[in-house]
Amino acid sequence: MGYKVDIHVKARYFILGNVRHAPLVAAVRSAEKGRVSTCPLADDIARLAIHMYRAMAPETSAQTVLAAFLLETKEFGMEVLCLASGTKYWNNTESHRGPPPMSVIRDCHAEVLARRALRVWLSREVENPTRCLREESTGLLRLDGRLHFYTSTQPCGNACVKRWGTCTKDAGDGREIMQPHPYMKWHMAREGQIALSLKPGSMSHSCSDKIARWNVLGVQGAMLSRAFEGPLYIDTVTIGRKFARPMAMRALCCRLQEFSVLPGGYRVNHPTIMCTDVRLHEGSIGQEDKASFEHQALWWAQGESCLHLIGADFVDVVMSREAIAGGSLVRCGTVSNDPTGARVGSLAEYRFRKESVEDPRRRDARRVLLNDPKFFSQWIRKES
């Protein structure tokens, strides 16, 4: 004798035989938790970056982290300059292979790759400006517009440490929020709130540390510093998953506020920090399952016909130190062309070339940071 099954969808229960049962709930959860967007601008930034990525990236069920730089101008509106995805890095378990060659990209986290891709785009702007303005008197460039940075998740490192802060949801009232950035008191330094950190098992600093450094020295880097009037600073930071504004403020800029006076017009930049509810991953995963992350890294910049893949060997011939120091990026970073175009074979030679073309103002600002006993003196200089 069979049972009659009567399913009441609207009542959200079913009857098996004469017994009423609770509904069968699928043991799944959203790949990303819901959150409240700060303002339409944050969503526009995220939506444009994600749309560009999905248009080029191969479909996969694995999750990843996406980061992008966008430029907003009156003439062209908002456009994606570059983007990258990735969650891997060269760790100490790779040491059995010996020192990584110059063609290896040690840190393939999306935020770091996106900044490398931005430098590729900037080098092309130096040769043929389309979005930068060149001063006739000096020949130096300046970026014509607002520079936005997007990352689909809270940057790793200090920004993910929630021990010293309380998170509150954004009001979502449509305003671009520029909240006063908090002043870091001395006891916060003693507690470790400003400390640097490394990616687990590696010699690479966390993304929080690297973004903090960009917020003082600019995103253009040493090689291109002579080509621009001054440092290129990020105007806004838009974050998706795990957003926590107090921690982001502390990690990305505010822990550097002691450097109120830096040489050559350099300063501590405090960008507007926003949250977006636009999701990179819209699917679901099992309640008991761990998220599966993509092991490959991808990057793209305006001028590239497709995404570039960085595989298991971590090698990329376009963005490597070898290419930067021996190719067109050096010529862009100096006032006059480098006649040799020689390939570099060691990190020491790469450093020598980089420091020789670095703008003196940036060099002085960098030395102030690296000589500070509380913070950047802890920065690791890789010897291999």
FENKA-V929321 format. One record per backbone hydrogen bond with DSSP energy under -0.5 kcal/mol. NH is the residue of the N-H (numbers start at 0). CO is the residue of the C=O. E is the energy in kcal/mol with one decimal. If there is no record, write none. Layout:
# FENKA-V929321
nh | co | e
NH | CO | E
NH | CO | E
This chain:
# FENKA-V929321
nh | co | e
4 | 2 | -0.6
5 | 3 | -0.6
5 | 14 | -2.4
6 | 4 | -0.6
7 | 5 | -0.6
7 | 12 | -2.2
8 | 6 | -0.8
11 | 7 | -0.8
11 | 8 | -0.7
12 | 7 | -1.7
13 | 20 | -1.5
14 | 5 | -2.7
15 | 13 | -0.5
15 | 18 | -2.3
16 | 3 | -1.7
16 | 14 | -0.6
18 | 15 | -1.7
20 | 13 | -3.1
22 | 11 | -0.7
24 | 22 | -0.9
25 | 23 | -0.5
27 | 25 | -2.3
28 | 284 | -3.2
30 | 282 | -2.6
36 | 34 | -0.5
37 | 274 | -2.7
38 | 274 | -0.5
42 | 38 | -1.4
43 | 39 | -2.7
44 | 40 | -2.4
45 | 41 | -2.2
46 | 42 | -3.0
47 | 43 | -2.2
48 | 44 | -2.0
49 | 45 | -2.8
50 | 46 | -2.4
51 | 47 | -2.1
52 | 48 | -2.1
53 | 49 | -2.9
54 | 50 | -1.8
55 | 51 | -0.7
55 | 52 | -1.1
56 | 52 | -3.0
62 | 291 | -4.0
66 | 83 | -2.7
67 | 149 | -2.3
68 | 81 | -1.9
69 | 147 | -2.6
70 | 78 | -2.5
71 | 145 | -2.4
72 | 70 | -0.5
72 | 76 | -2.7
76 | 72 | -1.6
78 | 70 | -2.2
80 | 68 | -2.4
80 | 78 | -0.5
81 | 68 | -1.5
82 | 299 | -2.4
83 | 66 | -2.5
84 | 297 | -2.5
85 | 64 | -1.5
87 | 107 | -0.6
89 | 105 | -3.6
90 | 88 | -0.7
91 | 200 | -4.1
93 | 90 | -2.0
94 | 91 | -1.6
95 | 92 | -0.6
96 | 93 | -2.0
97 | 94 | -2.1
103 | 100 | -1.8
104 | 313 | -3.5
105 | 103 | -0.8
107 | 87 | -1.5
107 | 105 | -0.7
109 | 85 | -1.9
112 | 108 | -2.5
113 | 109 | -2.7
114 | 110 | -1.5
115 | 111 | -1.9
116 | 112 | -2.7
117 | 113 | -2.0
118 | 114 | -1.8
119 | 115 | -1.6
120 | 116 | -2.0
121 | 117 | -2.9
122 | 118 | -2.2
123 | 119 | -1.2
124 | 120 | -1.7
125 | 121 | -1.9
126 | 122 | -1.3
127 | 123 | -2.7
132 | 141 | -2.7
134 | 132 | -0.5
134 | 139 | -3.0
138 | 134 | -2.9
140 | 226 | -2.5
141 | 132 | -1.7
143 | 130 | -1.5
144 | 142 | -1.3
145 | 71 | -2.3
147 | 69 | -3.2
147 | 145 | -0.6
148 | 235 | -2.3
149 | 67 | -2.9
150 | 237 | -2.5
151 | 65 | -2.7
153 | 240 | -1.7
159 | 156 | -2.0
160 | 157 | -1.6
161 | 159 | -0.8
164 | 161 | -0.9
173 | 37 | -0.7
176 | 174 | -0.9
183 | 181 | -0.5
184 | 182 | -0.6
187 | 184 | -1.2
188 | 184 | -1.0
188 | 185 | -0.6
189 | 185 | -1.7
190 | 186 | -1.6
191 | 188 | -1.1
192 | 187 | -2.5
194 | 191 | -1.1
198 | 203 | -3.2
201 | 198 | -1.6
205 | 196 | -2.3
207 | 155 | -2.1
209 | 205 | -1.9
210 | 206 | -2.6
211 | 207 | -2.0
212 | 208 | -1.9
213 | 209 | -2.1
214 | 210 | -1.8
215 | 212 | -1.6
216 | 212 | -2.9
217 | 213 | -2.1
218 | 231 | -2.5
223 | 219 | -0.6
224 | 221 | -1.0
225 | 332 | -0.5
226 | 223 | -1.3
227 | 224 | -0.8
228 | 140 | -2.7
232 | 230 | -0.7
234 | 146 | -2.9
235 | 146 | -1.2
236 | 271 | -3.1
237 | 148 | -2.9
238 | 273 | -2.5
239 | 150 | -1.4
240 | 151 | -2.8
242 | 239 | -1.0
247 | 243 | -2.3
248 | 244 | -3.0
249 | 245 | -2.1
250 | 246 | -2.7
251 | 247 | -2.8
252 | 248 | -1.4
253 | 248 | -2.7
254 | 249 | -1.7
255 | 252 | -2.2
256 | 253 | -1.6
258 | 255 | -2.1
259 | 257 | -1.6
261 | 259 | -0.5
261 | 265 | -0.7
264 | 261 | -0.7
265 | 262 | -1.3
266 | 215 | -0.6
268 | 214 | -3.5
268 | 266 | -0.7
270 | 268 | -0.7
271 | 234 | -2.4
273 | 236 | -3.2
273 | 271 | -0.5
275 | 238 | -1.9
281 | 279 | -0.6
284 | 28 | -2.9
286 | 26 | -2.4
288 | 285 | -0.7
292 | 290 | -0.6
293 | 62 | -3.9
296 | 309 | -1.9
297 | 84 | -2.2
298 | 307 | -1.7
299 | 82 | -2.4
301 | 80 | -2.6
303 | 300 | -2.6
307 | 298 | -3.3
309 | 296 | -3.1
310 | 308 | -0.6
313 | 310 | -1.7
315 | 102 | -2.0
319 | 315 | -0.8
320 | 101 | -1.0
321 | 101 | -1.1
323 | 319 | -2.4
324 | 320 | -2.9
325 | 321 | -1.8
326 | 322 | -1.7
329 | 326 | -0.9
330 | 326 | -1.0
331 | 327 | -1.9
332 | 328 | -1.6
333 | 329 | -0.9
338 | 336 | -0.7
349 | 345 | -2.0
350 | 346 | -2.7
351 | 347 | -2.2
352 | 348 | -2.3
353 | 349 | -2.6
354 | 350 | -2.9
355 | 351 | -1.7
356 | 352 | -1.2
356 | 353 | -0.6
357 | 353 | -0.8
362 | 358 | -2.5
363 | 359 | -2.4
364 | 360 | -2.1
365 | 361 | -2.8
366 | 362 | -2.1
367 | 363 | -1.8
368 | 364 | -1.8
369 | 365 | -2.6
370 | 366 | -1.6
371 | 368 | -1.3
376 | 371 | -1.4
377 | 374 | -2.0
378 | 375 | -1.8
381 | 379 | -0.7
